[in-house]
Amino acid sequence: MKRLILAVGLAGLLSGAAGMAWSADARPAGKEVTYFSGGIGDEDEARLLARQNEFNLKLLFTLNEGNYLAGVDVAIADSGGRNVVQTVSEGPYLMASLPAGQYTISATRDGKTITRKIQVSNRGLRTEHMRWPAAPYDVAVSRWTQQ
């Protein structure tokens, strides 16, 4: 398993995927879950979105106002309640390749959790947009940077 994670990480470095976090976890019955996150900056976002069709789940984390978020705690549990993904996003996007089935996504930012029950299939890309209201410091920083 360590070789697989190392190979995926090395492939990411060789392809110029700096700033993206990759992981691959072995699951019961030999089912593997691969996921990565990133998308900070135009180039990183373009590289990530160019590969989105390799996955069947895409999560996007933003404020209600549209500002992208990173550092979101993400847990994806299968229908049996077992976490198949447990990570902190490295950017506003998280892509995952999951076995077809039902999942519960929990995404937490500043102590506020958004939970969704979803169905993913082996075909197509399921996109979930997770939005949070701006915290007071988000508004202050946004106003300061616009001046």
C-alpha positions as CSV (number, residue, x, y, z in Angstrom):
1,M,0.0,0.0,0.0
2,K,2.8,2.4,0.8
3,R,4.2,1.8,-2.7
4,L,0.9,2.8,-4.2
5,I,0.7,6.1,-2.3
6,L,4.4,6.8,-3.1
7,A,3.8,6.1,-6.8
8,V,0.7,8.3,-6.9
9,G,2.6,11.1,-5.2
10,L,5.6,10.7,-7.5
11,A,3.3,10.7,-10.5
12,G,1.7,13.9,-9.2
13,L,5.1,15.6,-8.8
14,L,6.2,14.5,-12.3
15,S,3.1,15.8,-13.8
16,G,3.5,19.2,-12.2
17,A,0.7,18.7,-9.7
18,A,2.3,20.8,-7.0
19,G,-0.2,21.9,-4.3
20,M,-2.4,18.9,-4.8
21,A,-2.8,16.3,-2.1
22,W,-3.2,12.7,-3.3
23,S,-4.2,9.6,-1.4
24,A,-5.2,6.0,-2.1
25,D,-6.6,3.8,0.6
26,A,-7.3,0.0,0.4
27,R,-10.8,-0.9,1.5
28,P,-12.4,-4.2,2.4
29,A,-13.1,-6.6,-0.4
30,G,-10.2,-5.1,-2.4
31,K,-12.0,-1.9,-3.3
32,E,-9.7,1.1,-3.5
33,V,-10.7,4.7,-2.9
34,T,-8.5,7.3,-4.6
35,Y,-8.9,11.0,-3.9
36,F,-7.1,14.3,-4.2
37,S,-7.7,17.9,-3.4
38,G,-6.3,21.2,-4.5
39,G,-7.2,24.0,-7.0
40,I,-5.5,27.0,-5.5
41,G,-4.5,29.3,-8.3
42,D,-5.5,29.3,-11.9
43,E,-2.9,26.7,-13.1
44,D,-3.6,24.3,-10.2
45,E,-7.3,24.6,-10.8
46,A,-6.9,24.0,-14.6
47,R,-4.8,20.8,-14.0
48,L,-7.3,19.5,-11.5
49,L,-10.4,20.2,-13.6
50,A,-8.7,18.6,-16.7
51,R,-8.6,15.3,-14.8
52,Q,-12.1,15.5,-13.2
53,N,-13.5,12.8,-15.6
54,E,-11.2,10.2,-14.0
55,F,-13.4,10.5,-10.8
56,N,-17.0,10.0,-10.0
57,L,-17.3,12.6,-7.2
58,K,-16.3,16.3,-7.2
59,L,-16.7,18.5,-4.1
60,L,-16.4,22.3,-4.3
61,F,-16.0,24.3,-1.1
62,T,-17.0,28.0,-1.1
63,L,-18.5,30.8,1.0
64,N,-22.1,31.7,0.0
65,E,-20.5,34.8,-1.7
66,G,-18.4,32.6,-3.9
67,N,-15.0,32.8,-2.3
68,Y,-13.1,29.5,-2.6
69,L,-12.1,27.7,0.6
70,A,-9.3,25.4,1.6
71,G,-8.6,23.6,4.9
72,V,-12.1,22.0,5.1
73,D,-12.3,18.8,7.2
74,V,-13.9,16.2,5.0
75,A,-15.3,12.8,5.9
76,I,-17.0,10.5,3.4
77,A,-18.7,7.4,4.9
78,D,-20.1,4.5,3.0
79,S,-23.7,3.1,3.6
80,G,-22.3,1.0,6.5
81,G,-21.0,4.1,8.3
82,R,-17.3,3.3,7.6
83,N,-15.2,6.3,6.7
84,V,-13.7,5.8,3.3
85,V,-12.2,9.3,3.1
86,Q,-11.0,11.3,6.1
87,T,-8.9,14.4,5.1
88,V,-8.4,18.1,5.1
89,S,-8.8,19.7,1.7
90,E,-5.7,21.3,0.2
91,G,-7.9,23.6,-1.9
92,P,-11.5,24.3,-2.9
93,Y,-11.8,21.0,-4.8
94,L,-11.8,17.4,-3.7
95,M,-12.1,14.7,-6.3
96,A,-12.7,11.0,-5.3
97,S,-13.1,7.7,-7.1
98,L,-15.5,5.7,-5.1
99,P,-17.2,2.3,-5.6
100,A,-20.8,2.9,-6.7
101,G,-23.1,3.3,-3.8
102,Q,-24.6,5.6,-1.2
103,Y,-22.4,7.9,0.9
104,T,-22.6,10.5,3.6
105,I,-20.4,13.5,3.1
106,S,-19.6,15.7,6.2
107,A,-17.6,18.8,5.5
108,T,-16.6,21.1,8.5
109,R,-15.3,24.6,8.4
110,D,-14.9,26.8,11.6
111,G,-17.0,24.3,13.6
112,K,-19.9,24.4,11.1
113,T,-20.7,21.1,9.4
114,I,-22.6,20.5,6.2
115,T,-23.8,16.9,5.8
116,R,-25.2,15.4,2.5
117,K,-26.3,12.0,1.6
118,I,-25.5,11.2,-2.0
119,Q,-25.5,8.3,-4.5
120,V,-22.5,7.8,-6.8
121,S,-22.4,5.5,-9.8
122,N,-19.5,4.0,-11.8
123,R,-20.4,6.4,-14.7
124,G,-20.4,10.1,-14.7
125,L,-19.3,12.8,-12.3
126,R,-21.4,13.7,-9.3
127,T,-20.7,17.3,-8.2
128,E,-21.6,18.6,-4.8
129,H,-21.2,22.3,-4.0
130,M,-20.7,22.9,-0.2
131,R,-21.3,26.5,0.8
132,W,-20.9,28.2,4.2
133,P,-22.0,31.7,5.3
134,A,-19.1,34.1,5.7
135,A,-17.7,34.5,9.2
136,P,-17.1,38.1,10.4
137,Y,-13.4,37.8,9.7
138,D,-14.1,36.7,6.1
139,V,-16.0,39.8,5.5
140,A,-13.4,42.0,7.1
141,V,-10.6,40.4,5.0
142,S,-12.6,40.7,1.8
143,R,-13.3,44.4,2.4
144,W,-9.7,45.1,3.3
145,T,-8.4,43.3,0.1
146,Q,-10.8,45.2,-2.2
147,Q,-9.5,48.6,-1.1
